[in-house]
Amino acid sequence: MKQLLLSLLTFFLYIGCTENKVASKLGNTYPDIFPDYKGISIPINIAPLNFTVRNSSHIKAVFSNNNQPLFSIEGKNKIDIPLKKWQHMLSDNTGKQIDISISVWNESYPEGIQYKSFPVYITTDSIDPYIAYRLIEPGYESWHEMDIRQRALNCFKEDIIISSNMNEKGCVNCHSFCDYNPQNWLFHARGEGGSTIITVNGKTRKLPIEQLGPKKSATYPYWHPSGNFVAFSSNLTRQTFYGISRNKIEVFDMNSDIIIYDVKNDRVLTDSRFCGSDDWETFPAFSPGGKYLYMCVAHLGINEQQREMMQSYFEKMKYALIRVPFNSANGTLGEKIDTIYSPSQNGGSVSFPRISPDGRFLMFTKADCATFPIQHVEADLKMIDLNTMRFVNTDILNSNCSDSYHSWSSNGRWIVFSSRRVDGKYTRLFFSHCDSKGKFSKPFMLPQKNPEQNGELLYAYNIPEFIKSPVVFSREKAAELFRVK
């Protein structure tokens, strides 16, 4: 009996100390929350959408469905949603709309104001369980501190796959996965002891690709879905700086070709049309079925002397998008060349072609010129329906800052892309739902346990890629691979 009374007393003390404020004023505007999650569509397996209201002394969020409250959360200046509570809500409301009502107490509203509720749509579409990305300082001279990391999307767990600290402060970059499979992937390690590091069926080794075939370096990779080939561009890249421009820096190629690595036979294959020619080819991408190889190509028409002064010509670098049939039996390219996007007809310059898993939609980044759109304020995401060869409206994805690198989820219902829309300096990751007709929903930022991290992190997200399971890559293996012999 004494124990029961003690338990009841503890319970009532807890109830009495729990915040349950009610705002005195009703507002007719939406709350200014960060990140902006108002009116978005989300996967059924995404992490909690924690958010903050700056300069608040207290926040209350009520989650409801059809005017029936589901649960409420209170906090000082941010809302931290318990993972289990969030997951239960997603499961119980799949395919439905939930409404979130936010009340805020601050200096302007010491008695509190309740803002208009806003909807969040829980789709029936899941998202891949992980993404991999590089975290790097967004400058132009520091590459000694960077990681390739992976993040679970249904929670906030983040792990380092490989760090420059494991590579004697050498650059680690350009990770690529075969059909979303971390058992078949690669990345580049620059610096002393560096090389392309490739994992095939879970076995990792160095790939000194510049010693094979035409002895060209490997830059931007893309796996054939069979896992038997990897297409690389081989780029000689330089950078220069603007004196007066809304863009601060230009990264451009002095030369670029396409090579194909034959995984089974450990050899490099080339085609004279796309390797060693006067045209510059870059950003290869296989179609989902592997029947085509897409690539970006620039027809510059300048001589060798002009190439040496390329920084005076980068504004003339307009990359078209072409596709060529690919023979997966022997790794050769067919004769027919289709031009998918022509700068002379449509303007601008194309980078990062990515085809949806069903083969229907082709998304790419369009900038005014050159081939490094992350440094171009005007860079936007564009998409073509390959069934009709017509453009699909992607306005909802774009902002007045650079929107660039993007990847499709394995079910083709989500994209992740990098954008500088928050502050114009740091790229952060955004997701958007794509329905069967190619219509996108309002993008939302990668959820964080601490929502303020999205504004405070002094590193940029780079090359987001969906994967179906986590990468396993030991520090001991890294040290062995990078050891100079």
TORGULO-903794 format. One line per field, with one value per residue (C-alpha): x, y, z; residue number from 1; residue in one letter. Coordinates in steps of 0.05 Angstrom, whole numbers. Layout:
east: (X; ...)
north: (Y; ...)
up: (Z; ...)
i: (NUM; ...)
aa: (A; ...)
This chain:
east: (0; 57; 90; 25; 16; 89; 78; 14; 49; 106; 55; 17; 82; 103; 36; 40; 110; 96; 87; 18; 12; -44; -31; -77; -75; -96; -54; -74; -5; 40; 97; 168; 202; 271; 277; 215; 172; 106; 65; 117; 109; 151; 169; 139; 208; 239; 270; 231; 222; 253; 251; 265; 232; 287; 282; 227; 224; 175; 145; 86; 71; 6; 2; -68; -106; -177; -178; -163; -99; -46; 6; 39; 111; 137; 206; 244; 265; 262; 217; 251; 203; 214; 233; 183; 125; 142; 148; 81; 49; 78; 55; -16; -24; 8; -23; -56; -47; -28; -33; 16; -5; 51; 45; 102; 119; 170; 182; 130; 78; 93; 24; 34; 8; -21; -5; -45; -35; 1; -3; 49; 32; 56; 63; 57; 127; 188; 258; 324; 350; 416; 451; 526; 557; 621; 629; 679; 695; 663; 726; 775; 841; 829; 819; 858; 797; 740; 700; 656; 599; 534; 470; 410; 348; 298; 337; 397; 454; 514; 580; 646; 661; 729; 765; 823; 855; 860; 894; 950; 908; 897; 832; 777; 723; 677; 645; 599; 556; 533; 457; 454; 496; 552; 583; 603; 628; 689; 720; 783; 839; 886; 955; 1015; 994; 928; 891; 821; 795; 746; 703; 674; 630; 655; 729; 769; 833; 871; 857; 915; 873; 923; 971; 923; 907; 916; 944; 891; 869; 799; 754; 678; 653; 588; 576; 541; 482; 513; 573; 619; 639; 652; 652; 699; 714; 788; 793; 849; 815; 835; 804; 804; 771; 723; 740; 668; 613; 558; 599; 664; 702; 703; 725; 736; 770; 832; 817; 770; 756; 714; 745; 710; 740; 726; 719; 724; 784; 820; 829; 811; 770; 766; 731; 769; 707; 704; 777; 833; 786; 779; 713; 713; 670; 652; 600; 584; 520; 491; 417; 383; 381; 452; 435; 459; 516; 500; 554; 563; 605; 632; 650; 700; 735; 797; 870; 924; 949; 879; 873; 932; 891; 828; 808; 792; 747; 707; 646; 645; 644; 573; 563; 511; 482; 487; 475; 508; 486; 528; 543; 549; 577; 643; 641; 639; 598; 551; 555; 491; 497; 433; 435; 387; 401; 433; 460; 452; 377; 363; 421; 464; 509; 491; 522; 504; 455; 416; 361; 304; 305; 245; 283; 230; 258; 326; 346; 407; 436; 436; 482; 502; 568; 625; 620; 621; 550; 559; 597; 543; 488; 442; 449; 381; 354; 319; 284; 264; 211; 248; 182; 161; 229; 193; 214; 180; 165; 217; 207; 188; 257; 297; 318; 357; 421; 458; 418; 463; 483; 423; 408; 346; 322; 319; 243; 245; 198; 249; 307; 361; 399; 449; 429; 458; 390; 396; 454; 486; 551; 540; 508; 457; 415; 342; 291; 230; 177; 165; 99; 88; 76; 140; 108; 152; 132; 162; 233; 251; 318; 352; 324; 374; 368; 387; 353; 401; 457; 429; 449; 510; 551; 611; 618; 583; 547; 573; 553; 492; 479; 424; 446; 406; 449; 509; 580; 628; 699; 749; 802; 853; 837; 842; 911; 935; 909; 939; 1007; 1061; 1099)
north: (0; 47; 32; 46; 114; 131; 114; 156; 215; 210; 207; 269; 307; 290; 314; 378; 394; 377; 437; 441; 514; 543; 604; 663; 690; 657; 678; 677; 663; 601; 594; 610; 543; 518; 474; 491; 428; 462; 426; 373; 299; 249; 175; 125; 111; 180; 205; 253; 324; 361; 437; 502; 570; 621; 672; 632; 618; 561; 520; 472; 427; 388; 332; 312; 275; 297; 344; 286; 299; 245; 273; 338; 359; 419; 450; 514; 535; 469; 408; 341; 285; 217; 166; 112; 160; 187; 118; 96; 158; 144; 72; 90; 146; 119; 151; 205; 278; 300; 371; 406; 464; 507; 554; 600; 642; 698; 772; 793; 743; 730; 698; 656; 655; 595; 597; 566; 492; 464; 396; 342; 285; 214; 179; 104; 105; 86; 113; 74; 63; 99; 154; 164; 232; 271; 325; 378; 451; 492; 530; 522; 506; 461; 387; 358; 350; 311; 248; 202; 186; 146; 164; 121; 157; 127; 156; 201; 150; 174; 137; 154; 106; 135; 198; 238; 224; 151; 173; 215; 278; 259; 275; 222; 233; 211; 151; 110; 48; -6; -9; 18; -40; -25; -93; -64; 8; 51; 118; 157; 169; 225; 240; 196; 123; 140; 106; 86; 39; -12; -63; -121; -172; -146; -152; -87; -71; -15; -2; 35; 49; 101; 43; 6; 15; 88; 106; 157; 178; 163; 219; 216; 143; 107; 32; -10; -44; -113; -94; -116; -46; 23; 84; 139; 208; 226; 301; 352; 402; 473; 531; 606; 664; 719; 792; 817; 764; 734; 670; 669; 613; 574; 502; 478; 423; 431; 363; 305; 236; 175; 108; 42; -5; -79; -106; -180; -175; -117; -75; -6; 0; 63; 90; 139; 182; 196; 189; 232; 270; 346; 341; 340; 286; 280; 255; 186; 152; 84; 75; 30; -29; -16; -10; 62; 104; 177; 231; 306; 332; 401; 419; 475; 483; 516; 503; 480; 551; 572; 513; 538; 602; 563; 609; 660; 610; 574; 617; 584; 515; 491; 417; 379; 312; 251; 177; 118; 44; 0; -73; -107; -170; -137; -67; -32; 29; 29; 74; 115; 178; 212; 284; 289; 361; 413; 479; 512; 499; 502; 544; 531; 472; 402; 364; 302; 263; 213; 168; 144; 69; 56; 89; 142; 207; 239; 291; 336; 401; 461; 521; 578; 547; 500; 436; 451; 475; 474; 540; 570; 610; 600; 524; 489; 418; 401; 338; 306; 252; 202; 174; 241; 277; 337; 376; 363; 421; 421; 493; 469; 439; 501; 563; 627; 592; 532; 468; 414; 342; 294; 220; 176; 128; 55; 55; 120; 156; 202; 245; 274; 335; 386; 459; 524; 556; 564; 614; 614; 583; 513; 456; 417; 357; 361; 307; 310; 259; 243; 212; 166; 226; 261; 313; 333; 355; 412; 394; 384; 385; 323; 318; 324; 306; 378; 420; 477; 433; 447; 519; 513; 457; 488; 432; 423; 360; 332; 275; 245; 173; 125; 56; -5; -23; 7; 4; -38; -11; -21; 29; -27; -41; 33; 38; -22; 5; 73; 50; 69; 7)
up: (0; 18; -49; -86; -52; -68; -141; -144; -112; -162; -219; -197; -185; -256; -284; -245; -271; -344; -390; -422; -442; -482; -526; -515; -586; -652; -712; -786; -813; -816; -766; -788; -772; -792; -830; -869; -867; -885; -939; -955; -973; -934; -939; -891; -862; -852; -788; -743; -771; -713; -721; -686; -680; -669; -612; -578; -503; -511; -568; -570; -630; -635; -687; -710; -764; -784; -723; -677; -636; -642; -594; -574; -560; -523; -519; -506; -576; -614; -621; -609; -629; -596; -649; -628; -623; -693; -724; -695; -724; -793; -791; -769; -819; -882; -944; -902; -885; -815; -791; -745; -702; -673; -613; -596; -535; -542; -526; -578; -552; -478; -471; -533; -604; -640; -715; -772; -776; -836; -871; -880; -927; -909; -975; -985; -1016; -975; -985; -986; -916; -925; -962; -971; -980; -973; -920; -942; -929; -985; -1002; -1059; -1025; -965; -978; -919; -875; -907; -897; -937; -890; -888; -854; -836; -861; -812; -753; -741; -740; -780; -790; -824; -881; -899; -875; -902; -834; -856; -920; -890; -902; -975; -1011; -1012; -1064; -1120; -1087; -1132; -1120; -1168; -1167; -1096; -1070; -1020; -1036; -1104; -1099; -1107; -1089; -1104; -1055; -1076; -1050; -1032; -1032; -1063; -1120; -1140; -1086; -1113; -1077; -1117; -1082; -1015; -1032; -1033; -1071; -1103; -1176; -1209; -1270; -1297; -1309; -1354; -1428; -1450; -1381; -1365; -1296; -1271; -1248; -1249; -1246; -1262; -1256; -1308; -1272; -1286; -1244; -1301; -1325; -1297; -1343; -1321; -1347; -1347; -1333; -1329; -1284; -1265; -1228; -1234; -1199; -1220; -1210; -1215; -1216; -1174; -1179; -1140; -1174; -1239; -1243; -1314; -1355; -1398; -1428; -1415; -1445; -1431; -1413; -1393; -1341; -1353; -1282; -1299; -1345; -1309; -1372; -1398; -1462; -1504; -1566; -1609; -1617; -1543; -1522; -1552; -1598; -1602; -1563; -1488; -1456; -1382; -1331; -1361; -1338; -1358; -1368; -1316; -1364; -1386; -1460; -1466; -1442; -1433; -1429; -1431; -1489; -1509; -1580; -1568; -1635; -1606; -1619; -1572; -1558; -1539; -1493; -1453; -1441; -1425; -1368; -1423; -1458; -1404; -1419; -1487; -1456; -1469; -1455; -1494; -1472; -1518; -1512; -1547; -1548; -1503; -1515; -1447; -1479; -1497; -1470; -1538; -1558; -1618; -1679; -1669; -1628; -1604; -1580; -1521; -1503; -1548; -1520; -1588; -1585; -1510; -1483; -1422; -1406; -1379; -1321; -1280; -1324; -1281; -1307; -1263; -1247; -1293; -1350; -1362; -1334; -1345; -1295; -1303; -1278; -1324; -1315; -1361; -1380; -1362; -1321; -1247; -1231; -1155; -1163; -1207; -1173; -1232; -1234; -1234; -1239; -1305; -1328; -1394; -1404; -1448; -1473; -1504; -1504; -1472; -1411; -1345; -1299; -1243; -1218; -1149; -1139; -1155; -1117; -1129; -1108; -1137; -1141; -1169; -1155; -1151; -1145; -1153; -1100; -1120; -1127; -1169; -1122; -1088; -1107; -1062; -1086; -1060; -1054; -1027; -1017; -942; -941; -1010; -984; -958; -997; -957; -976; -997; -1014; -1060; -1078; -1152; -1172; -1232; -1278; -1258; -1213; -1154; -1084; -1044; -1024; -951; -917; -888; -817; -760; -686; -671; -725; -713; -741; -810; -802; -759; -792; -826; -877; -944; -965; -1031; -1078; -1042; -1064; -1040; -1016; -994; -934; -897; -923; -882; -889; -833; -811; -812; -885; -901; -868; -907; -974; -966; -940; -990; -1012)
i: (1; 2; 3; 4; 5; 6; 7; 8; 9; 10; 11; 12; 13; 14; 15; 16; 17; 18; 19; 20; 21; 22; 23; 24; 25; 26; 27; 28; 29; 30; 31; 32; 33; 34; 35; 36; 37; 38; 39; 40; 41; 42; 43; 44; 45; 46; 47; 48; 49; 50; 51; 52; 53; 54; 55; 56; 57; 58; 59; 60; 61; 62; 63; 64; 65; 66; 67; 68; 69; 70; 71; 72; 73; 74; 75; 76; 77; 78; 79; 80; 81; 82; 83; 84; 85; 86; 87; 88; 89; 90; 91; 92; 93; 94; 95; 96; 97; 98; 99; 100; 101; 102; 103; 104; 105; 106; 107; 108; 109; 110; 111; 112; 113; 114; 115; 116; 117; 118; 119; 120; 121; 122; 123; 124; 125; 126; 127; 128; 129; 130; 131; 132; 133; 134; 135; 136; 137; 138; 139; 140; 141; 142; 143; 144; 145; 146; 147; 148; 149; 150; 151; 152; 153; 154; 155; 156; 157; 158; 159; 160; 161; 162; 163; 164; 165; 166; 167; 168; 169; 170; 171; 172; 173; 174; 175; 176; 177; 178; 179; 180; 181; 182; 183; 184; 185; 186; 187; 188; 189; 190; 191; 192; 193; 194; 195; 196; 197; 198; 199; 200; 201; 202; 203; 204; 205; 206; 207; 208; 209; 210; 211; 212; 213; 214; 215; 216; 217; 218; 219; 220; 221; 222; 223; 224; 225; 226; 227; 228; 229; 230; 231; 232; 233; 234; 235; 236; 237; 238; 239; 240; 241; 242; 243; 244; 245; 246; 247; 248; 249; 250; 251; 252; 253; 254; 255; 256; 257; 258; 259; 260; 261; 262; 263; 264; 265; 266; 267; 268; 269; 270; 271; 272; 273; 274; 275; 276; 277; 278; 279; 280; 281; 282; 283; 284; 285; 286; 287; 288; 289; 290; 291; 292; 293; 294; 295; 296; 297; 298; 299; 300; 301; 302; 303; 304; 305; 306; 307; 308; 309; 310; 311; 312; 313; 314; 315; 316; 317; 318; 319; 320; 321; 322; 323; 324; 325; 326; 327; 328; 329; 330; 331; 332; 333; 334; 335; 336; 337; 338; 339; 340; 341; 342; 343; 344; 345; 346; 347; 348; 349; 350; 351; 352; 353; 354; 355; 356; 357; 358; 359; 360; 361; 362; 363; 364; 365; 366; 367; 368; 369; 370; 371; 372; 373; 374; 375; 376; 377; 378; 379; 380; 381; 382; 383; 384; 385; 386; 387; 388; 389; 390; 391; 392; 393; 394; 395; 396; 397; 398; 399; 400; 401; 402; 403; 404; 405; 406; 407; 408; 409; 410; 411; 412; 413; 414; 415; 416; 417; 418; 419; 420; 421; 422; 423; 424; 425; 426; 427; 428; 429; 430; 431; 432; 433; 434; 435; 436; 437; 438; 439; 440; 441; 442; 443; 444; 445; 446; 447; 448; 449; 450; 451; 452; 453; 454; 455; 456; 457; 458; 459; 460; 461; 462; 463; 464; 465; 466; 467; 468; 469; 470; 471; 472; 473; 474; 475; 476; 477; 478; 479; 480; 481; 482; 483; 484; 485)
aa: (M; K; Q; L; L; L; S; L; L; T; F; F; L; Y; I; G; C; T; E; N; K; V; A; S; K; L; G; N; T; Y; P; D; I; F; P; D; Y; K; G; I; S; I; P; I; N; I; A; P; L; N; F; T; V; R; N; S; S; H; I; K; A; V; F; S; N; N; N; Q; P; L; F; S; I; E; G; K; N; K; I; D; I; P; L; K; K; W; Q; H; M; L; S; D; N; T; G; K; Q; I; D; I; S; I; S; V; W; N; E; S; Y; P; E; G; I; Q; Y; K; S; F; P; V; Y; I; T; T; D; S; I; D; P; Y; I; A; Y; R; L; I; E; P; G; Y; E; S; W; H; E; M; D; I; R; Q; R; A; L; N; C; F; K; E; D; I; I; I; S; S; N; M; N; E; K; G; C; V; N; C; H; S; F; C; D; Y; N; P; Q; N; W; L; F; H; A; R; G; E; G; G; S; T; I; I; T; V; N; G; K; T; R; K; L; P; I; E; Q; L; G; P; K; K; S; A; T; Y; P; Y; W; H; P; S; G; N; F; V; A; F; S; S; N; L; T; R; Q; T; F; Y; G; I; S; R; N; K; I; E; V; F; D; M; N; S; D; I; I; I; Y; D; V; K; N; D; R; V; L; T; D; S; R; F; C; G; S; D; D; W; E; T; F; P; A; F; S; P; G; G; K; Y; L; Y; M; C; V; A; H; L; G; I; N; E; Q; Q; R; E; M; M; Q; S; Y; F; E; K; M; K; Y; A; L; I; R; V; P; F; N; S; A; N; G; T; L; G; E; K; I; D; T; I; Y; S; P; S; Q; N; G; G; S; V; S; F; P; R; I; S; P; D; G; R; F; L; M; F; T; K; A; D; C; A; T; F; P; I; Q; H; V; E; A; D; L; K; M; I; D; L; N; T; M; R; F; V; N; T; D; I; L; N; S; N; C; S; D; S; Y; H; S; W; S; S; N; G; R; W; I; V; F; S; S; R; R; V; D; G; K; Y; T; R; L; F; F; S; H; C; D; S; K; G; K; F; S; K; P; F; M; L; P; Q; K; N; P; E; Q; N; G; E; L; L; Y; A; Y; N; I; P; E; F; I; K; S; P; V; V; F; S; R; E; K; A; A; E; L; F; R; V; K)
